[in-house]
Amino acid sequence: MIKSDKIVNRKLNSLKTSTQVDEATSSTPRKREYNIPTVGSIEELKTPSFEELLKAFHDCKSPKQMQNGEAKHVSNGRPPLTAIN
């Protein structure tokens, strides 16, 4: 058999099984249990308020503290807003 024939046969078998009609079982389906999220878990997914986000941003961007408590300003040796190339 040629490789393409094998591929075609596999695809046809796959289509046959995926397009079969459900067979009647003459029984009532069972009620499914749903996993409903709690209010607390939904609240955790909410975006924080703008003030909280701004505070977190400023906390991340604050200058690094040196051992003696003085602020250390990090610089890469070029003035701000200068083209690199």
PDB file of N, CA, C and O in Angstrom:
ATOM      1  N   MET A   1       0.834  -1.184   0.000  1.00  0.00           N
ATOM      2  CA  MET A   1       0.000   0.000   0.000  1.00  0.00           C
ATOM      3  C   MET A   1       0.879   1.248   0.000  1.00  0.00           C
ATOM      4  O   MET A   1       1.919   1.285   0.658  1.00  0.00           O
ATOM      5  N   ILE A   2       0.470   2.230  -0.714  1.00  0.00           N
ATOM      6  CA  ILE A   2       1.206   3.493  -0.777  1.00  0.00           C
ATOM      7  C   ILE A   2       0.894   4.303   0.481  1.00  0.00           C
ATOM      8  O   ILE A   2      -0.182   4.184   1.067  1.00  0.00           O
ATOM      9  N   LYS A   3       1.853   5.121   0.876  1.00  0.00           N
ATOM     10  CA  LYS A   3       1.698   5.912   2.111  1.00  0.00           C
ATOM     11  C   LYS A   3       0.457   6.805   2.059  1.00  0.00           C
ATOM     12  O   LYS A   3      -0.233   6.963   3.066  1.00  0.00           O
ATOM     13  N   SER A   4       0.172   7.386   0.901  1.00  0.00           N
ATOM     14  CA  SER A   4      -1.004   8.262   0.785  1.00  0.00           C
ATOM     15  C   SER A   4      -2.296   7.471   0.957  1.00  0.00           C
ATOM     16  O   SER A   4      -3.270   7.995   1.498  1.00  0.00           O
ATOM     17  N   ASP A   5      -2.319   6.208   0.502  1.00  0.00           N
ATOM     18  CA  ASP A   5      -3.504   5.370   0.693  1.00  0.00           C
ATOM     19  C   ASP A   5      -3.748   5.095   2.172  1.00  0.00           C
ATOM     20  O   ASP A   5      -4.891   5.081   2.629  1.00  0.00           O
ATOM     21  N   LYS A   6      -2.665   4.875   2.919  1.00  0.00           N
ATOM     22  CA  LYS A   6      -2.790   4.648   4.357  1.00  0.00           C
ATOM     23  C   LYS A   6      -3.376   5.875   5.043  1.00  0.00           C
ATOM     24  O   LYS A   6      -4.227   5.762   5.925  1.00  0.00           O
ATOM     25  N   ILE A   7      -2.912   7.043   4.628  1.00  0.00           N
ATOM     26  CA  ILE A   7      -3.404   8.293   5.221  1.00  0.00           C
ATOM     27  C   ILE A   7      -4.883   8.469   4.918  1.00  0.00           C
ATOM     28  O   ILE A   7      -5.660   8.841   5.798  1.00  0.00           O
ATOM     29  N   VAL A   8      -5.272   8.205   3.682  1.00  0.00           N
ATOM     30  CA  VAL A   8      -6.682   8.341   3.286  1.00  0.00           C
ATOM     31  C   VAL A   8      -7.541   7.371   4.081  1.00  0.00           C
ATOM     32  O   VAL A   8      -8.612   7.743   4.562  1.00  0.00           O
ATOM     33  N   ASN A   9      -7.084   6.126   4.226  1.00  0.00           N
ATOM     34  CA  ASN A   9      -7.861   5.130   4.988  1.00  0.00           C
ATOM     35  C   ASN A   9      -8.012   5.537   6.455  1.00  0.00           C
ATOM     36  O   ASN A   9      -9.089   5.398   7.034  1.00  0.00           O
ATOM     37  N   ARG A  10      -6.935   6.036   7.047  1.00  0.00           N
ATOM     38  CA  ARG A  10      -7.017   6.504   8.441  1.00  0.00           C
ATOM     39  C   ARG A  10      -8.029   7.628   8.577  1.00  0.00           C
ATOM     40  O   ARG A  10      -8.836   7.641   9.507  1.00  0.00           O
ATOM     41  N   LYS A  11      -7.981   8.578   7.638  1.00  0.00           N
ATOM     42  CA  LYS A  11      -8.894   9.731   7.700  1.00  0.00           C
ATOM     43  C   LYS A  11     -10.340   9.269   7.549  1.00  0.00           C
ATOM     44  O   LYS A  11     -11.221   9.746   8.265  1.00  0.00           O
ATOM     45  N   LEU A  12     -10.591   8.345   6.623  1.00  0.00           N
ATOM     46  CA  LEU A  12     -11.959   7.850   6.445  1.00  0.00           C
ATOM     47  C   LEU A  12     -12.456   7.139   7.700  1.00  0.00           C
ATOM     48  O   LEU A  12     -13.601   7.332   8.107  1.00  0.00           O
ATOM     49  N   ASN A  13     -11.610   6.325   8.312  1.00  0.00           N
ATOM     50  CA  ASN A  13     -11.993   5.648   9.559  1.00  0.00           C
ATOM     51  C   ASN A  13     -12.270   6.652  10.660  1.00  0.00           C
ATOM     52  O   ASN A  13     -13.208   6.490  11.441  1.00  0.00           O
ATOM     53  N   SER A  14     -11.462   7.673  10.718  1.00  0.00           N
ATOM     54  CA  SER A  14     -11.650   8.706  11.728  1.00  0.00           C
ATOM     55  C   SER A  14     -12.970   9.445  11.512  1.00  0.00           C
ATOM     56  O   SER A  14     -13.709   9.705  12.461  1.00  0.00           O
ATOM     57  N   LEU A  15     -13.254   9.779  10.260  1.00  0.00           N
ATOM     58  CA  LEU A  15     -14.509  10.475   9.961  1.00  0.00           C
ATOM     59  C   LEU A  15     -15.723   9.610  10.277  1.00  0.00           C
ATOM     60  O   LEU A  15     -16.741  10.114  10.751  1.00  0.00           O
ATOM     61  N   LYS A  16     -15.617   8.319  10.019  1.00  0.00           N
ATOM     62  CA  LYS A  16     -16.737   7.424  10.302  1.00  0.00           C
ATOM     63  C   LYS A  16     -17.049   7.393  11.792  1.00  0.00           C
ATOM     64  O   LYS A  16     -18.213   7.443  12.189  1.00  0.00           O
ATOM     65  N   THR A  17     -16.009   7.310  12.615  1.00  0.00           N
ATOM     66  CA  THR A  17     -16.250   7.227  14.059  1.00  0.00           C
ATOM     67  C   THR A  17     -16.673   8.568  14.642  1.00  0.00           C
ATOM     68  O   THR A  17     -17.440   8.606  15.603  1.00  0.00           O
ATOM     69  N   SER A  18     -16.180   9.680  14.069  1.00  0.00           N
ATOM     70  CA  SER A  18     -16.525  10.983  14.651  1.00  0.00           C
ATOM     71  C   SER A  18     -17.895  11.486  14.203  1.00  0.00           C
ATOM     72  O   SER A  18     -18.459  12.386  14.825  1.00  0.00           O
ATOM     73  N   THR A  19     -18.433  10.906  13.125  1.00  0.00           N
ATOM     74  CA  THR A  19     -19.731  11.380  12.635  1.00  0.00           C
ATOM     75  C   THR A  19     -20.862  10.400  12.896  1.00  0.00           C
ATOM     76  O   THR A  19     -21.955  10.564  12.354  1.00  0.00           O
ATOM     77  N   GLN A  20     -20.621   9.385  13.714  1.00  0.00           N
ATOM     78  CA  GLN A  20     -21.676   8.429  14.026  1.00  0.00           C
ATOM     79  C   GLN A  20     -22.739   9.093  14.888  1.00  0.00           C
ATOM     80  O   GLN A  20     -22.452   9.955  15.719  1.00  0.00           O
ATOM     81  N   VAL A  21     -23.964   8.668  14.665  1.00  0.00           N
ATOM     82  CA  VAL A  21     -25.093   9.174  15.437  1.00  0.00           C
ATOM     83  C   VAL A  21     -25.137   8.416  16.764  1.00  0.00           C
ATOM     84  O   VAL A  21     -24.891   7.211  16.813  1.00  0.00           O
ATOM     85  N   ASP A  22     -25.453   9.138  17.828  1.00  0.00           N
ATOM     86  CA  ASP A  22     -25.570   8.488  19.137  1.00  0.00           C
ATOM     87  C   ASP A  22     -26.676   7.437  19.087  1.00  0.00           C
ATOM     88  O   ASP A  22     -27.745   7.654  18.514  1.00  0.00           O
ATOM     89  N   GLU A  23     -26.390   6.315  19.693  1.00  0.00           N
ATOM     90  CA  GLU A  23     -27.387   5.247  19.747  1.00  0.00           C
ATOM     91  C   GLU A  23     -28.287   5.448  20.962  1.00  0.00           C
ATOM     92  O   GLU A  23     -27.839   5.882  22.024  1.00  0.00           O
ATOM     93  N   ALA A  24     -29.552   5.127  20.781  1.00  0.00           N
ATOM     94  CA  ALA A  24     -30.514   5.260  21.872  1.00  0.00           C
ATOM     95  C   ALA A  24     -30.244   4.182  22.919  1.00  0.00           C
ATOM     96  O   ALA A  24     -30.029   3.020  22.573  1.00  0.00           O
ATOM     97  N   THR A  25     -30.252   4.560  24.183  1.00  0.00           N
ATOM     98  CA  THR A  25     -30.030   3.598  25.265  1.00  0.00           C
ATOM     99  C   THR A  25     -31.303   3.319  26.043  1.00  0.00           C
ATOM    100  O   THR A  25     -31.320   2.459  26.924  1.00  0.00           O
ATOM    101  N   SER A  26     -32.359   4.034  25.726  1.00  0.00           N
ATOM    102  CA  SER A  26     -33.648   3.878  26.402  1.00  0.00           C
ATOM    103  C   SER A  26     -33.541   4.120  27.900  1.00  0.00           C
ATOM    104  O   SER A  26     -34.261   3.504  28.687  1.00  0.00           O
ATOM    105  N   SER A  27     -32.648   5.014  28.293  1.00  0.00           N
ATOM    106  CA  SER A  27     -32.544   5.369  29.704  1.00  0.00           C
ATOM    107  C   SER A  27     -32.415   6.883  29.822  1.00  0.00           C
ATOM    108  O   SER A  27     -31.947   7.567  28.911  1.00  0.00           O
ATOM    109  N   THR A  28     -32.843   7.372  30.961  1.00  0.00           N
ATOM    110  CA  THR A  28     -32.779   8.803  31.211  1.00  0.00           C
ATOM    111  C   THR A  28     -31.345   9.193  31.548  1.00  0.00           C
ATOM    112  O   THR A  28     -30.696   8.546  32.370  1.00  0.00           O
ATOM    113  N   PRO A  29     -30.857  10.243  30.916  1.00  0.00           N
ATOM    114  CA  PRO A  29     -29.486  10.669  31.234  1.00  0.00           C
ATOM    115  C   PRO A  29     -29.383  11.125  32.687  1.00  0.00           C
ATOM    116  O   PRO A  29     -30.335  11.663  33.253  1.00  0.00           O
ATOM    117  N   ARG A  30     -28.222  10.904  33.273  1.00  0.00           N
ATOM    118  CA  ARG A  30     -27.996  11.339  34.651  1.00  0.00           C
ATOM    119  C   ARG A  30     -27.750  12.832  34.689  1.00  0.00           C
ATOM    120  O   ARG A  30     -27.229  13.426  33.745  1.00  0.00           O
ATOM    121  N   LYS A  31     -28.136  13.416  35.796  1.00  0.00           N
ATOM    122  CA  LYS A  31     -27.899  14.838  35.981  1.00  0.00           C
ATOM    123  C   LYS A  31     -26.407  15.055  36.232  1.00  0.00           C
ATOM    124  O   LYS A  31     -25.800  14.366  37.052  1.00  0.00           O
ATOM    125  N   ARG A  32     -25.829  16.010  35.523  1.00  0.00           N
ATOM    126  CA  ARG A  32     -24.410  16.292  35.680  1.00  0.00           C
ATOM    127  C   ARG A  32     -24.164  17.200  36.879  1.00  0.00           C
ATOM    128  O   ARG A  32     -24.962  18.081  37.199  1.00  0.00           O
ATOM    129  N   GLU A  33     -23.057  16.959  37.515  1.00  0.00           N
ATOM    130  CA  GLU A  33     -22.628  17.825  38.604  1.00  0.00           C
ATOM    131  C   GLU A  33     -21.787  18.956  38.013  1.00  0.00           C
ATOM    132  O   GLU A  33     -20.850  18.707  37.255  1.00  0.00           O
ATOM    133  N   TYR A  34     -22.118  20.181  38.356  1.00  0.00           N
ATOM    134  CA  TYR A  34     -21.378  21.330  37.860  1.00  0.00           C
ATOM    135  C   TYR A  34     -20.472  21.875  38.957  1.00  0.00           C
ATOM    136  O   TYR A  34     -20.866  21.963  40.119  1.00  0.00           O
ATOM    137  N   ASN A  35     -19.275  22.232  38.576  1.00  0.00           N
ATOM    138  CA  ASN A  35     -18.316  22.809  39.504  1.00  0.00           C
ATOM    139  C   ASN A  35     -18.429  24.334  39.393  1.00  0.00           C
ATOM    140  O   ASN A  35     -17.743  24.956  38.583  1.00  0.00           O
ATOM    141  N   ILE A  36     -19.287  24.918  40.200  1.00  0.00           N
ATOM    142  CA  ILE A  36     -19.527  26.361  40.161  1.00  0.00           C
ATOM    143  C   ILE A  36     -18.500  27.054  41.054  1.00  0.00           C
ATOM    144  O   ILE A  36     -18.359  26.703  42.225  1.00  0.00           O
ATOM    145  N   PRO A  37     -17.774  28.049  40.498  1.00  0.00           N
ATOM    146  CA  PRO A  37     -16.767  28.742  41.311  1.00  0.00           C
ATOM    147  C   PRO A  37     -17.413  29.550  42.435  1.00  0.00           C
ATOM    148  O   PRO A  37     -18.541  30.027  42.312  1.00  0.00           O
ATOM    149  N   THR A  38     -16.678  29.690  43.521  1.00  0.00           N
ATOM    150  CA  THR A  38     -17.185  30.455  44.647  1.00  0.00           C
ATOM    151  C   THR A  38     -17.043  31.942  44.374  1.00  0.00           C
ATOM    152  O   THR A  38     -16.293  32.351  43.488  1.00  0.00           O
ATOM    153  N   VAL A  39     -17.764  32.744  45.134  1.00  0.00           N
ATOM    154  CA  VAL A  39     -17.681  34.193  44.987  1.00  0.00           C
ATOM    155  C   VAL A  39     -16.263  34.675  45.275  1.00  0.00           C
ATOM    156  O   VAL A  39     -15.767  35.584  44.609  1.00  0.00           O
ATOM    157  N   GLY A  40     -15.615  34.076  46.254  1.00  0.00           N
ATOM    158  CA  GLY A  40     -14.248  34.461  46.607  1.00  0.00           C
ATOM    159  C   GLY A  40     -13.267  34.215  45.475  1.00  0.00           C
ATOM    160  O   GLY A  40     -12.396  35.044  45.214  1.00  0.00           O
ATOM    161  N   SER A  41     -13.406  33.065  44.790  1.00  0.00           N
ATOM    162  CA  SER A  41     -12.488  32.787  43.685  1.00  0.00           C
ATOM    163  C   SER A  41     -12.741  33.722  42.507  1.00  0.00           C
ATOM    164  O   SER A  41     -11.808  34.062  41.779  1.00  0.00           O
ATOM    165  N   ILE A  42     -13.981  34.138  42.311  1.00  0.00           N
ATOM    166  CA  ILE A  42     -14.284  35.101  41.252  1.00  0.00           C
ATOM    167  C   ILE A  42     -13.711  36.462  41.606  1.00  0.00           C
ATOM    168  O   ILE A  42     -13.186  37.157  40.735  1.00  0.00           O
ATOM    169  N   GLU A  43     -13.804  36.854  42.873  1.00  0.00           N
ATOM    170  CA  GLU A  43     -13.255  38.132  43.312  1.00  0.00           C
ATOM    171  C   GLU A  43     -11.750  38.195  43.109  1.00  0.00           C
ATOM    172  O   GLU A  43     -11.212  39.260  42.807  1.00  0.00           O
ATOM    173  N   GLU A  44     -11.057  37.057  43.273  1.00  0.00           N
ATOM    174  CA  GLU A  44      -9.603  37.022  43.077  1.00  0.00           C
ATOM    175  C   GLU A  44      -9.219  37.313  41.633  1.00  0.00           C
ATOM    176  O   GLU A  44      -8.114  37.789  41.371  1.00  0.00           O
ATOM    177  N   LEU A  45     -10.120  37.033  40.692  1.00  0.00           N
ATOM    178  CA  LEU A  45      -9.838  37.243  39.275  1.00  0.00           C
ATOM    179  C   LEU A  45     -10.059  38.688  38.829  1.00  0.00           C
ATOM    180  O   LEU A  45      -9.635  39.075  37.740  1.00  0.00           O
ATOM    181  N   LYS A  46     -10.719  39.479  39.664  1.00  0.00           N
ATOM    182  CA  LYS A  46     -10.988  40.865  39.293  1.00  0.00           C
ATOM    183  C   LYS A  46      -9.696  41.658  39.190  1.00  0.00           C
ATOM    184  O   LYS A  46      -8.728  41.393  39.902  1.00  0.00           O
ATOM    185  N   THR A  47      -9.698  42.635  38.292  1.00  0.00           N
ATOM    186  CA  THR A  47      -8.560  43.550  38.170  1.00  0.00           C
ATOM    187  C   THR A  47      -8.566  44.477  39.372  1.00  0.00           C
ATOM    188  O   THR A  47      -9.614  45.012  39.733  1.00  0.00           O
ATOM    189  N   PRO A  48      -7.405  44.677  40.003  1.00  0.00           N
ATOM    190  CA  PRO A  48      -7.350  45.593  41.143  1.00  0.00           C
ATOM    191  C   PRO A  48      -7.716  47.022  40.718  1.00  0.00           C
ATOM    192  O   PRO A  48      -7.697  47.353  39.532  1.00  0.00           O
ATOM    193  N   SER A  49      -8.044  47.845  41.687  1.00  0.00           N
ATOM    194  CA  SER A  49      -8.399  49.227  41.383  1.00  0.00           C
ATOM    195  C   SER A  49      -7.188  49.959  40.814  1.00  0.00           C
ATOM    196  O   SER A  49      -6.049  49.518  40.971  1.00  0.00           O
ATOM    197  N   PHE A  50      -7.450  51.068  40.161  1.00  0.00           N
ATOM    198  CA  PHE A  50      -6.375  51.850  39.550  1.00  0.00           C
ATOM    199  C   PHE A  50      -5.365  52.297  40.592  1.00  0.00           C
ATOM    200  O   PHE A  50      -4.161  52.274  40.337  1.00  0.00           O
ATOM    201  N   GLU A  51      -5.840  52.705  41.762  1.00  0.00           N
ATOM    202  CA  GLU A  51      -4.943  53.174  42.815  1.00  0.00           C
ATOM    203  C   GLU A  51      -3.998  52.060  43.258  1.00  0.00           C
ATOM    204  O   GLU A  51      -2.808  52.298  43.461  1.00  0.00           O
ATOM    205  N   GLU A  52      -4.532  50.836  43.409  1.00  0.00           N
ATOM    206  CA  GLU A  52      -3.689  49.717  43.812  1.00  0.00           C
ATOM    207  C   GLU A  52      -2.646  49.398  42.741  1.00  0.00           C
ATOM    208  O   GLU A  52      -1.489  49.122  43.059  1.00  0.00           O
ATOM    209  N   LEU A  53      -3.058  49.437  41.472  1.00  0.00           N
ATOM    210  CA  LEU A  53      -2.121  49.179  40.384  1.00  0.00           C
ATOM    211  C   LEU A  53      -1.031  50.242  40.327  1.00  0.00           C
ATOM    212  O   LEU A  53       0.142  49.929  40.124  1.00  0.00           O
ATOM    213  N   LEU A  54      -1.424  51.499  40.505  1.00  0.00           N
ATOM    214  CA  LEU A  54      -0.460  52.598  40.468  1.00  0.00           C
ATOM    215  C   LEU A  54       0.543  52.475  41.608  1.00  0.00           C
ATOM    216  O   LEU A  54       1.740  52.693  41.417  1.00  0.00           O
ATOM    217  N   LYS A  55       0.052  52.125  42.789  1.00  0.00           N
ATOM    218  CA  LYS A  55       0.945  51.966  43.940  1.00  0.00           C
ATOM    219  C   LYS A  55       1.923  50.814  43.696  1.00  0.00           C
ATOM    220  O   LYS A  55       3.114  50.941  43.983  1.00  0.00           O
ATOM    221  N   ALA A  56       1.433  49.704  43.173  1.00  0.00           N
ATOM    222  CA  ALA A  56       2.295  48.557  42.891  1.00  0.00           C
ATOM    223  C   ALA A  56       3.336  48.916  41.831  1.00  0.00           C
ATOM    224  O   ALA A  56       4.486  48.484  41.917  1.00  0.00           O
ATOM    225  N   PHE A  57       2.936  49.702  40.837  1.00  0.00           N
ATOM    226  CA  PHE A  57       3.860  50.125  39.798  1.00  0.00           C
ATOM    227  C   PHE A  57       4.956  51.001  40.383  1.00  0.00           C
ATOM    228  O   PHE A  57       6.135  50.810  40.085  1.00  0.00           O
ATOM    229  N   HIS A  58       4.566  51.966  41.219  1.00  0.00           N
ATOM    230  CA  HIS A  58       5.562  52.856  41.810  1.00  0.00           C
ATOM    231  C   HIS A  58       6.477  52.108  42.780  1.00  0.00           C
ATOM    232  O   HIS A  58       7.661  52.428  42.888  1.00  0.00           O
ATOM    233  N   ASP A  59       5.933  51.114  43.483  1.00  0.00           N
ATOM    234  CA  ASP A  59       6.768  50.319  44.383  1.00  0.00           C
ATOM    235  C   ASP A  59       7.821  49.537  43.596  1.00  0.00           C
ATOM    236  O   ASP A  59       8.958  49.400  44.047  1.00  0.00           O
ATOM    237  N   CYS A  60       7.450  49.030  42.435  1.00  0.00           N
ATOM    238  CA  CYS A  60       8.404  48.289  41.600  1.00  0.00           C
ATOM    239  C   CYS A  60       9.447  49.214  40.989  1.00  0.00           C
ATOM    240  O   CYS A  60      10.604  48.824  40.830  1.00  0.00           O
ATOM    241  N   LYS A  61       9.053  50.422  40.648  1.00  0.00           N
ATOM    242  CA  LYS A  61       9.946  51.350  39.963  1.00  0.00           C
ATOM    243  C   LYS A  61      10.747  52.225  40.916  1.00  0.00           C
ATOM    244  O   LYS A  61      11.551  53.036  40.457  1.00  0.00           O
ATOM    245  N   SER A  62      10.557  52.090  42.234  1.00  0.00           N
ATOM    246  CA  SER A  62      11.275  52.937  43.178  1.00  0.00           C
ATOM    247  C   SER A  62      12.761  52.604  43.138  1.00  0.00           C
ATOM    248  O   SER A  62      13.124  51.464  42.849  1.00  0.00           O
ATOM    249  N   PRO A  63      13.634  53.581  43.425  1.00  0.00           N
ATOM    250  CA  PRO A  63      15.082  53.323  43.388  1.00  0.00           C
ATOM    251  C   PRO A  63      15.474  52.256  44.402  1.00  0.00           C
ATOM    252  O   PRO A  63      14.871  52.132  45.468  1.00  0.00           O
ATOM    253  N   LYS A  64      16.485  51.501  44.047  1.00  0.00           N
ATOM    254  CA  LYS A  64      16.984  50.448  44.932  1.00  0.00           C
ATOM    255  C   LYS A  64      17.644  51.090  46.154  1.00  0.00           C
ATOM    256  O   LYS A  64      18.316  52.116  46.048  1.00  0.00           O
ATOM    257  N   GLN A  65      17.438  50.470  47.302  1.00  0.00           N
ATOM    258  CA  GLN A  65      18.041  50.978  48.535  1.00  0.00           C
ATOM    259  C   GLN A  65      19.414  50.344  48.725  1.00  0.00           C
ATOM    260  O   GLN A  65      19.571  49.130  48.595  1.00  0.00           O
ATOM    261  N   MET A  66      20.405  51.175  49.034  1.00  0.00           N
ATOM    262  CA  MET A  66      21.739  50.662  49.314  1.00  0.00           C
ATOM    263  C   MET A  66      21.787  50.167  50.751  1.00  0.00           C
ATOM    264  O   MET A  66      20.824  50.325  51.502  1.00  0.00           O
ATOM    265  N   GLN A  67      22.886  49.581  51.123  1.00  0.00           N
ATOM    266  CA  GLN A  67      23.045  49.020  52.454  1.00  0.00           C
ATOM    267  C   GLN A  67      22.834  50.068  53.538  1.00  0.00           C
ATOM    268  O   GLN A  67      22.222  49.776  54.566  1.00  0.00           O
ATOM    269  N   ASN A  68      23.342  51.310  53.322  1.00  0.00           N
ATOM    270  CA  ASN A  68      23.265  52.342  54.353  1.00  0.00           C
ATOM    271  C   ASN A  68      21.972  53.160  54.282  1.00  0.00           C
ATOM    272  O   ASN A  68      21.826  54.130  55.027  1.00  0.00           O
ATOM    273  N   GLY A  69      21.034  52.795  53.411  1.00  0.00           N
ATOM    274  CA  GLY A  69      19.759  53.479  53.356  1.00  0.00           C
ATOM    275  C   GLY A  69      19.679  54.581  52.322  1.00  0.00           C
ATOM    276  O   GLY A  69      18.601  55.137  52.115  1.00  0.00           O
ATOM    277  N   GLU A  70      20.784  54.920  51.661  1.00  0.00           N
ATOM    278  CA  GLU A  70      20.734  55.952  50.630  1.00  0.00           C
ATOM    279  C   GLU A  70      20.180  55.345  49.342  1.00  0.00           C
ATOM    280  O   GLU A  70      20.380  54.163  49.059  1.00  0.00           O
ATOM    281  N   ALA A  71      19.490  56.163  48.579  1.00  0.00           N
ATOM    282  CA  ALA A  71      18.931  55.695  47.325  1.00  0.00           C
ATOM    283  C   ALA A  71      20.032  55.555  46.291  1.00  0.00           C
ATOM    284  O   ALA A  71      20.895  56.424  46.163  1.00  0.00           O
ATOM    285  N   LYS A  72      19.996  54.463  45.560  1.00  0.00           N
ATOM    286  CA  LYS A  72      20.984  54.227  44.518  1.00  0.00           C
ATOM    287  C   LYS A  72      20.280  54.446  43.179  1.00  0.00           C
ATOM    288  O   LYS A  72      19.281  53.788  42.891  1.00  0.00           O
ATOM    289  N   HIS A  73      20.791  55.360  42.364  1.00  0.00           N
ATOM    290  CA  HIS A  73      20.195  55.628  41.071  1.00  0.00           C
ATOM    291  C   HIS A  73      20.909  54.794  40.025  1.00  0.00           C
ATOM    292  O   HIS A  73      22.125  54.890  39.858  1.00  0.00           O
ATOM    293  N   VAL A  74      20.142  53.975  39.325  1.00  0.00           N
ATOM    294  CA  VAL A  74      20.715  53.090  38.323  1.00  0.00           C
ATOM    295  C   VAL A  74      20.736  53.832  36.996  1.00  0.00           C
ATOM    296  O   VAL A  74      19.725  54.403  36.587  1.00  0.00           O
ATOM    297  N   SER A  75      21.879  53.827  36.324  1.00  0.00           N
ATOM    298  CA  SER A  75      22.010  54.497  35.043  1.00  0.00           C
ATOM    299  C   SER A  75      22.785  53.602  34.105  1.00  0.00           C
ATOM    300  O   SER A  75      23.677  52.865  34.526  1.00  0.00           O
ATOM    301  N   ASN A  76      22.440  53.670  32.831  1.00  0.00           N
ATOM    302  CA  ASN A  76      23.159  52.876  31.856  1.00  0.00           C
ATOM    303  C   ASN A  76      24.183  53.723  31.100  1.00  0.00           C
ATOM    304  O   ASN A  76      24.700  53.271  30.078  1.00  0.00           O
ATOM    305  N   GLY A  77      24.488  54.918  31.559  1.00  0.00           N
ATOM    306  CA  GLY A  77      25.537  55.736  30.981  1.00  0.00           C
ATOM    307  C   GLY A  77      25.092  56.680  29.883  1.00  0.00           C
ATOM    308  O   GLY A  77      25.930  57.373  29.307  1.00  0.00           O
ATOM    309  N   ARG A  78      23.809  56.735  29.572  1.00  0.00           N
ATOM    310  CA  ARG A  78      23.356  57.671  28.543  1.00  0.00           C
ATOM    311  C   ARG A  78      22.183  58.473  29.095  1.00  0.00           C
ATOM    312  O   ARG A  78      21.452  57.993  29.962  1.00  0.00           O
ATOM    313  N   PRO A  79      22.002  59.686  28.599  1.00  0.00           N
ATOM    314  CA  PRO A  79      20.863  60.498  29.057  1.00  0.00           C
ATOM    315  C   PRO A  79      19.548  59.839  28.659  1.00  0.00           C
ATOM    316  O   PRO A  79      19.501  59.108  27.670  1.00  0.00           O
ATOM    317  N   PRO A  80      18.483  60.086  29.411  1.00  0.00           N
ATOM    318  CA  PRO A  80      17.195  59.480  29.063  1.00  0.00           C
ATOM    319  C   PRO A  80      16.681  60.001  27.724  1.00  0.00           C
ATOM    320  O   PRO A  80      16.997  61.117  27.311  1.00  0.00           O
ATOM    321  N   LEU A  81      15.879  59.166  27.055  1.00  0.00           N
ATOM    322  CA  LEU A  81      15.244  59.489  25.774  1.00  0.00           C
ATOM    323  C   LEU A  81      16.253  59.808  24.678  1.00  0.00           C
ATOM    324  O   LEU A  81      15.990  60.639  23.809  1.00  0.00           O
ATOM    325  N   THR A  82      17.385  59.161  24.719  1.00  0.00           N
ATOM    326  CA  THR A  82      18.387  59.319  23.656  1.00  0.00           C
ATOM    327  C   THR A  82      18.348  58.076  22.792  1.00  0.00           C
ATOM    328  O   THR A  82      18.244  56.955  23.289  1.00  0.00           O
ATOM    329  N   ALA A  83      18.432  58.294  21.490  1.00  0.00           N
ATOM    330  CA  ALA A  83      18.398  57.160  20.564  1.00  0.00           C
ATOM    331  C   ALA A  83      19.623  56.280  20.792  1.00  0.00           C
ATOM    332  O   ALA A  83      20.733  56.779  20.976  1.00  0.00           O
ATOM    333  N   ILE A  84      19.410  54.975  20.779  1.00  0.00           N
ATOM    334  CA  ILE A  84      20.509  54.038  21.000  1.00  0.00           C
ATOM    335  C   ILE A  84      21.358  53.919  19.748  1.00  0.00           C
ATOM    336  O   ILE A  84      22.585  53.885  19.843  1.00  0.00           O
ATOM    337  N   ASN A  85      20.754  53.855  18.603  1.00  0.00           N
ATOM    338  CA  ASN A  85      21.499  53.694  17.343  1.00  0.00           C
ATOM    339  C   ASN A  85      21.665  55.013  16.638  1.00  0.00           C
ATOM    340  O   ASN A  85      22.265  55.069  15.565  1.00  0.00           O
TER     341      ASN A  85
END
